[in-house]
Amino acid sequence: MNTRLQVILLTVISTALGLFTMLAAGTLSWSLVKGVPGIAIGVFGSTASAILLQKQFGNGVSITAAGIAAMIASYAALACAEVVPAGTVDWAITGALYGASIGVPLAILLTLPKVFFIGLKDSNPQD
């Protein structure tokens, strides 16, 4: 697999896993995830999955980008509790769609500097 594509794909997967960790915990217990603890659960799930994916695939995931994107995605998913009943399956589905629509593009955007430097490292200057 192309190294640049692998970095982007693994970072997006880590972001999504962090978001889904927070949503699963919130569906089981809303009082556990409301507020800052919910965001922390999303960031922890994202960074833990990024570290595991990095061990599996080598240096192919941006842990920082995945953590930041999961933080924003978890916040967006938690904000959906203002519109739909909190802690329900409806909240989890709405939060997943809203959080992923913000978190995935942000993960791609934050991964671009790493992808750029991989491209510079792989290019051979012609003298």
ABEGO torsion letter per residue (X at the ends): XBAAAAAAAAAAAAAAAAAAAAAAAAAABAAAABEAAAAAAAAAAAAAAAAAAAAAAEBABBAAAAAAAAAAAAAAAAAAAAABBBGBAAAAAAAAAAAAAAAAAAAAAAAAAAAAAAAAAABBBBX
